[in-house]
Amino acid sequence: MFKIPSLKKASSKRRICEDLPSFDFGSLEAKEQIGYGSYGVVYKALHQKVLVVAKKLIGESAEEESCFIKEARLMYSLKHENIVGFKSFSSSPCAILMEYLFFDFSLFEISKQLSNLVEFLNYIDKIDAFTYFENDLILKMGYQISKGLEYLYSKGVAHRDLKAKNILVSNQHYCNLADEQHRYKVFSERPVICKLADFGESRSHLIQTAAVLHSKTKNIDRGTSVYMAPELQIESCRSKAANFDSLQKVDMWAFGMVLFNLVNPNLKYPFQLDLKKDAPLKKQLPRILQQQKYPTQSKKYALQQESSWAPVIAVMKKCLIFNPDDRPTASEIMNQLQQLLSKSAEEQTFELEKRIEPLKEKQKQAAVIDLRGELKQGKEE
């Protein structure tokens, strides 16, 4: 008698990643969904009484699971002050545990906490809080982001989805300092720490994240449209595959758009003033880029854009060169921003000395008057 062969049920057991530090997803307390990332849902939670972020995989396919594990391994391999910190990995369900970063405005007597660069910029624009910071705030943030990018490239990693929302901000390095003078000193030096996050689209030479290991990678047109380079959006310039150097050039264009965010803090994204709401984005952007047009800048910050922020705009325009071969490297941009910061620090020191000098002169005159008064009084006695 013919018997129909039974089909073995596929195992639902997740792969165990022994090379990664692990945690029990069920042990997380006070979970609160705060957003979506590549392939997953993002939660804020308590783990061993510490606030953390957990990114949980929502896809069930073997390919999605494999990509998610590669992202975890990539994050585990990256250790830098401007890259979000990896903590551990859960195999069932698949989840990545990371440090929780936020900027706390309570020091400014405002009850508000924000996590990403767009939120931070939009909020300080809303409350007109730029007066709380030194003029080089924008320059300092741009420099930190460039340091994070340069580190990625030194490790053979291209981000591929660099945008302001994927840059986290924090001021926890001084919020809890008890000594007020020390806190102010740290705040003056580094008012905000910026860290690159969301490596779901990233490609690495060291970890097998795609065929980039063999000099080519497919599907290079990833990322968010308004941050994507012209060579990914204009049909005549588009290539179906690119080498690792090309991916870095794509990242540098995106970094230029992040700098655009920094010098236009009231805008939510590049090209906001150029795009029509009633027309498809994917049709409008290639047309704008074909004409080699930069995104329109906000007039609200025209004064700053023409003065203290002008050096940042000059760097931005270098990154937004339409020919990818002519764009600078992350190392070149990082060095240029570092030089601008050094120059800014020298100018601030000079200005401070100019302000202090008249005060010193007044103190000297007052001391002479006091001394004369004492001498005169002594003679009379």
Secondary structure, DSSP 8 states (H G I E B T S, - for coil): -----------------TTS-B--GGG-EEEEEEEEETTEEEEEEEETTEEEEEEEE---SHHHHHHHHHHHHHHHH---TTB--EEEEEETTEEEEEE---EEGGGGT---EE-BHHHHHHHHHHTT-GGGS-TTHHHHHHHHHHHHHHHHHHTTEE-S---GGGEEEE-HHHHT-S-HHHHHHHHHH-S-EEEE---TT-EETTTTSSGGGGT-EE----S-GGGS-HHHH-TTT--SEE-HHHHHHHHHHHHHHHHHHHH-TT-SSTTTTT--TTS-HHHHHHHHHHTT------GGGHHHHHTTTHHHHHHHHHHT-SSGGGS--HHHHHHHHHHHHHHHHHHHHHHHHHHHHHHHHHHHHHHHHHHHHHHHHHHH-
